[in-house]
Amino acid sequence: MFKHILLPTDGSELSRETAKKAVSFAKECGARITAFYAKPEYPVTYYGEGALIDPTTPEKFAELADNQANEFLGQVEQLCQANAVPCTKIAVTSDIPYEAIIETAEKSACDLIFMASHGRKGITGLLLGSETNKVLTHSKVPVLVYR
């Protein structure tokens, strides 16, 4: 049924567990996986009338973000290789991860987005929101949520 699955990860324990399930699911379906990570933008902090000085240069920040993306996407790639599931990796820079997830799923012609959910309920879920909830409410690509 599904042939190309987008698997967003943030490197958390929940994302790693979700990746295991997604790879197993992809293997059963005969699908391939595109592992996805949204790298953060360089933070610019303002306080009052001036900017606070961050000792990390934009270049160093980008290097650290690239290293983190490679680590997290590499974990998914290793799972895929161990299970003979074809895998590609995509990392983009975005401070709005849910939009980047949807855009990547559409551009990559994915037919499913397989995501983790922290399962926040009630007022906490409403106030904090979640990237998963935003993807669910905005995506035209089907979303499978693993908890």
N, C-alpha and C positions, 0 to 999 in steps of 0.2 A: 504494500500500500504506500508506504513512505520510502523514498529513494535518496533524499538528501536532507540531512538533519543539521540545523544550526544549534550548536551547543555553547551558549555563553558560560563563561567561568569568571569567578573573581578570586580564585585561589583559596577560598575558605574550605573548611572541612565539609560543610554541606555541599559545596560545589564539587568537591572531589568525589563524594558519595553519589551525587547526581550523575557525574561523568561515568562512573562505573555502570550505573543502570542504563544510561543512554547508549553506551558502547554495547552492552548486552542486547538492548532493544534493536540497535542498528544491525547487529550481527544476525539476529533472528529475522529481521525484515529484508536483509540483503541491501541495506542502505549504506551510504557513505556519510561521514561527519565532517562538518566544518567547525573547528574549534574557534571561539571568538572571545576576545578580551578588549574591553574599552579602557585605554590608558587615560589617566587624568590629564587635564590641561595644566600648564604651569600656573601655580597659585599666585595671585597678586592680592596682597592684603592691604586694605586701606584703614587708617585709623585717624579720625578727625580730618585735618586738612592735608595730611601727607601720607605717603605709603610707608609701611614698615619695611625695613630692609631684611630680605631673606638671604642668608649666606650661601644658599644653593643657587648656582647660575642656571638659567634656562637650559643650557646645554647639558649640564650635569643632571638636572632633573629629568630631561628627556632620556639620557643614558640609563638612569635608574629605572624609569618607567619601561624602557625597552627590555632591560634585564628581567624585570618582574613579569612582563608579558611573555618573554621567552620561557621563563620558568613555569608559569601557569599553563601555557599552551603546550609546552613540552610534556607536562604530566598527562594531558589528554592524549597527545600523540603517542606516548609510550603505551597507554592503555589500548589504544586502537591497534598499534602494531602487535601487541601481545595477543589480540583477538582477531587478527587478520581483517580489520575493518579499515577501508581507505579513509585517509584523513588529510585535510588541509588546514592551515592555520591562518587566521586573520586577526590582526591587532590594529585598531584605529584609535586616534586621539579624540576624546569627546568627554565633556563634563555632563552630558545628558545621555547616559548609557542606554536607556530604553529606546531612544530614537536611533541610536547607532545600531542597536540589535535589529530593529525592524528594517532599517535601511540595508543592512548587510544581508539579512535574510532575503529581501526582495532582489537585490543586485546579484546575489549568488544563486538565485532560483531555488532556494530551499523550499521544501514542501512541509516542513515541520520545524518548530522551535521547541527544544527540549530544555526546560529551565527548572531551577530549584526555587523553593519558596520557604521562607522562614516561618510561615504560618501565623503571622501576627493577626490578632483578632480584635474586635471592639474598637475602642477609642485609640489604642496604641497603633493599630493598623491604619486607622483613618488619619491620625496625625503624622505618623512616620511615612505612611505609604510604602510602596515597594516598587522596585524596577519590574518585578514579575507582574504585579497588578497593572502597571502602566503598559507593559507589552500586551497583556491580555485585553485591555480595553482599547488599544490603538491598532493592533496588528490585524492585517487581512490574512496573514499566514497562520495556519492552525498552531496552537501552543499546547504542549503537554507539560503540566506542572507536576513535579515530583516533590513529595514531602517525606 
